[in-house]
């Protein structure tokens, strides 16, 4: 199993944007873009604000009860759904699309984080109840992003001709074939056969991807009381009709977020830009943008058109056919849930920071933003390699060239630095400047140019010395390369590429438990775990 090897700052990893690092530091430049700080004081303030907002808890409980009717979930999940009817119950939410078989490891990490945070709040603020929620973004239509996984470096991709919302897609032979293809790699492990059996049970031919993912996530997390919400729902979307109407007719969301993004872009790279209309039309096999052209509303790249009156009638009669984009999705989430906090990745928090004024306009409480936990999992073999190379945990985030340079300097028997020579050059040219000053002060500039040229030549010589010495460390260079490939597949953080299944096949539910046990709540640090 895995245990904590070390916590390190997100800044030390070199994998997070300036915007996120500044948010973690609570930089003054970002204060206008969020409401509450990600600490207990911020949560207490968020609770008081939420109490004054009228969430339709009855509709939420009704929808969740319907969604779970056909699922053999846990008593803890059922209890949490019942608790949502109470005004002193609040949710801690994360969200993600229905990637096939959960996609990347961070899918698991962000869910565990909301569970851990809800448990922490239940202990520390016992006068209220806190429920973890996974909001599944089933309406996303980007199959290229959602339709593949990597297992042991090999890519498995869903070959299907289906279009539209990925969550509504039907499981076909192509997806089942992936289960057959990966089964040989997984069933050799202690829990591999059970995992493959669960996949075949939930991802059955003819089911939708959202229903299969819903059942799989419930299977993995029901003992923790996690509620999975499928927001592609007529009852829930009725709460957004007035806001959707504003977006269609008056471009209000676009104007507000445009202004926020423009101000934010002065210091940071903006993550998301609003469109004039921030809604998709969702029906059958399409999820295409709604655009206005010459007073006619068109569904982009289709023959479907509406007049303004026809589109508003469609909205009132069939709100489930209108799907919010990234600008309106968060507003929808916070309207239908009694939510206190959104736990998301760096990219997600970046666009949420553009939305505070939009929430203010519609008087919807803006959630506490918490950066999801990140982990690096180091197996025994890689851990042994790290120790053999005499590296620290923080060292593994350095580039290959830096690691090799440091190793050469540490283990070479030769002096590879010419600092003394630089010092003597500085002394020589300082003396020369003093000498020429008495003759012609303008010659000092010539002396300065000579010094710069000499130092540059020394720098070049030092680099050549290091390069020549590095050739003696080719074995270590190969070891460093293999180490970086293992920890950073495709040059990315492990959690952004690998899937949870090989780990689950080895350890079963204990893998989820290990992530839970080692998850932080509000400490906001990167966690490295070693296999023991």
Buried (B, 14 or more C-beta within 10 A) or exposed (E): EBEBBBBBEBBBBEBBBEBBBBBBEEEEBBEEBBBBBBEBEBBBBBBEBBEEEEBBBEBBBBBBEEBBEEBEBBEBBBEBBEBBEEEEBBBBBBBBBBBBBBBBBBBBBBBBBBBBBBBBBBEEBEEBBBBBBBBBBBBBBEBEEBBBBBBEEEEBEBEBEBBBBBBBBEBBEBBBEBBEEBBEBBBEBEBBBBBBEBBBEBBEEEBBBBBBBBBBBBBBBBBBBBBBBBBBBEBBBBBBBEBBBBBBEEBBBBEBBBEBBEBBEEEBEBBBBBBBBBBBBBBEEBBBBBBBEEEEBBBBEEEBEBEEEEBBEBBEEEBBBBBBBBBBBBBBBBBBBBBBBBBBBBEBBBBBBBBBBBBEBBEBBBBBBBBBBBBBBBBEEBBEBBEEBEBEBEBBBBEBEEBBBBBBBEEBEEEBEBEEBBEEBEEBBEEBBEEBEEEEEEBBEEBEEBBEEBBEEBEEEBEEBBEEBBEEBEEBBEBBEEBBEBBBBEEEBBBBBBBBBBBBBBBBBBBBBBBBBBBBBBEBBBBBBBBE
